Each structure stands twice: as C-alpha cells, then as structure tokens.
Amino acid sequence: MRNQDIINRSLQSVWHPCTQMKRHEQFPLIPIKLGQGVWLHDAEGKRYLDAVSSWWVNLFGHNNSRIKNAIKQQLDMLEHVMLAGFTHEPVVKLSEKLAKLTGLGHAFYASDGASATEIALKMSFHYWRNLYSETPDKANKTKFISLQNSYHGETLGALGVTDVAIFKDTYAPLLMQSAQMPSPDFRLAEVGESAEAFALRCADALEQYVSEHSHELAAFIIEPLVQCAAGMGMYHPVYLKRAREICTQYEVHLIADEIAVGFGRTGKMFAYEWATEGNGHLTENIKALPDFICLSKGITGGYLPLSAVLTTDKIYQAFYDDSTVRGFLHSHSYTGNPLACSAALATLAIFEEDHIIEQNKILSANIVEKLSALNELPHVHLRHQGMIFAFDVQTKNTKFARDCYVSALNNGLLLRPIGNTVYWMPPYTISEAEVDFLVQATLKAVHASV
C-alpha cells in the first residue's frame, strides 16, 4: 500500500488531535507503517528519526522486544477485567513498585494524563469535603492554583488549571476558575537575575497569595522543573522546595504533574526528586513529597495507554469509611488494564536492570557536548534538563513552527516546535551516530525556516 492511499482514507475517516484538519490540504499526513528503535518508517520506506518520542511517550525505542514480550505473555493469561470488585497481579505488582519509587501509595488508575489530572483535582477537593464534613463553615477549600503558562490536559477540569490560551479560551465558559501564580521559568527573569534568585522571587509571590487565600485553596498543581507545553520552560529546583514548604505551612495540597517529566526525563526518576537537597532520593526525605503525583506518558514506554495518581496514606484514609458517598466514586472502564500494567512493569524493569538513570547522565552529557554545533543558528536560551534539550529561535517568520516541522520531515527528522522553541526529547536508546544525525538535520531544518 502506498502513502497516498492511507492518507486519503485517513482524511475521510479520522479526526486527528490538536489539528486544524483543513491544513492537511497543503501539508500531507505522514502514514507510518513501522517503528524500529528511534526510527519511524512510512508506507513507502522513508524513515524519520523520532526526536520527540512520539509526543514524549516512547522511552526505549519502537519495537522494543522486552516490552513486547511482556505484553504477549500477559495476553495469553488475562486481557482485561474490571477493577471494581476485582484485582489482578499486574496491577498489584505495579502499584507496589510505584509506591516504592515515589514514596506515595494506593495508586488510582486511568488511561491518559488529563484523566490523571482530573483524578488528583477531584481527590483533593473531596478530601477537604470529607475532612470538614462535620464543620460545614470550614468546608470551603474548593479552589485551585497553578503556574502561568501551565498545561495539565484538555478535559474540562484539567483545562481549568491550564494557562495556554489556544487550548483554553474557546471553552472558557465551561471551566472552573483558577488563579495562576508567576512562572519561575528562567527565561522570564530580569536581566542579570540568576535562575535561583528569580525562582525564589516567584516563590515569594506564591506565598503571599497562598497566605491570603489558604482558607479557600484545595491544591496547587505544578509541572515540576519543566513546563513542557510552555516551550520547555525550565526553572531552578529551589522553587519546588519552597512550594512544598509553603503548601505545608498553609495546609494546601501540592499536586506534582509528572505526566511529561516523570520516568527519567529530567535526570532523576521523578522530577520532584530535585526538591531534595544534595543527592538524596525523594523517598529518603518525606518532607519533600507532594501530596499527589500524576503519572502517564512514559509509564508504559509508549506501548499502551495508562495513567496513575498516587497519594498519601493520610488522604487515602479520609475516604475510608462506612459511607459510600465518602468514597472516591470515580471510574474508567479500562482502569488498571492488565496489558498496560504488564507494559509498565517491563518498562520499570528496564530502568532497574539497565541502570537507565545513570546511563542517561552519560547520554545527556554526550548530547550536550554536541549542542555547540547549534551556535551558528540565531537562537537564545540554549538549555537542557536531563534528557530534554531546547532552544528558542530568533526569527521574523510568523510560521516558523510549521515551516520547521515540514523542513525537518523533508530531512528525515520528526521535530514538533512549540512556537519558536525547538526541542528534543528523544528515546533513551538513541545512539551517538543518531545524535549526530539529529543535530545536522535540525541545523538544516532551522536554517531553512528562519
């Protein structure tokens, strides 16, 4: 089958996400038939280096035999059973492992990141409702805050704490209102102001707001260390530490949205581990724990949809009661799907057996050495955090993102710029030769688009 055949059928039958479909009259879809390692192959054999891990989910390359085999083995035993009133070993084992890794427990499952956000917001709200059920005058902790330029998903609850206009403005009449705190993204700092000083200044603004509104605030939801949809906005980890201290002091939940940055992307297993001092692990410093962690994307290595929210025993116990209405009455049909859990278990096994966090430090350093080649481009804020690399292109081309995307495809590279920000979030299996290709193809694409 040829590319055009699949394209025509797709345009007749599929409504593609995050897309103005009319644009495909000029910019054809890319029909992918095969994935292998960091490469995607179309129906006619042309290949593209997947520099964005297929929307940040593919950690260990396409067609990974270890994850595939785990799914195949599970498929011969149990494909699915509802998790209401039933359980199964894959979901139990995964929950135990996630609890050990995060320091939190009682994982609640769904299928995507936005659903995880919804779950965390509802749990936080419901916790305060249960806590103050006998003192109604105090049961007004119903509001949420997030960062400016934040992104937490596109369902209605998640959009309520998202601050990206193109996603949010159309649906504004449907959304709950939330307040946005100053973003510690270091690109917003004053000239001469260090990233740390700016982060602390933003934290001071957060504390001022929280101190005045704590009586009505349920939670502060935050993307730890990197605001991905804001153009890979990175900030100093001191902000995480201060946010935890502030939320603890004023009794406001802290929700860590690790959907994009979890599972090794920032150089630690979870980005919130950067809130600890020195080289300690998050589980060694309970005071640094968020009250909720939202996980998705890389949790299955990009193989099957899965998300999870983990929280504290204190919050779990607030729902544990003889009364049904005090329980968390939220559900998804495919909650804790055994096949997805088996993929997640295989993914976590690769992290452990191959010492991925340590290996990624070496890989990240090697990629950083090659970033100097980008100095010939008109850019600012060349930056990286773990296995996330980004720079902002200085150009008068108002259609830079589109042109760069198309040019990159012509050069065998999948890039998806966010505005004028070009970024890489490649699979952790990328080789040195593939990094060299990534750099050179990026140079060509940006040069052709500025």
Helices and strands as residue ranges (DSSP letters): H 3-13, G 21-25, E 32-36, E 39-42, E 47-50, H 53-56, H 65-75, H 89-102, E 105-110, H 113-131, G 136-138, E 143-147, H 156-160, H 165-168, G 169-174, E 179-181, G 186-188, H 195-213, G 214-216, E 217-222, E 226-227, G 228-230, E 233-234, H 238-249, E 253-257, G 271-275, G 282-284, G 286-288, E 292-295, G 297-300, E 307-311, H 313-317, G 324-326, H 338-353, H 356-370, G 371-376, E 379-385, E 388-393, H 400-410, E 413-414, E 421-424, H 432-447
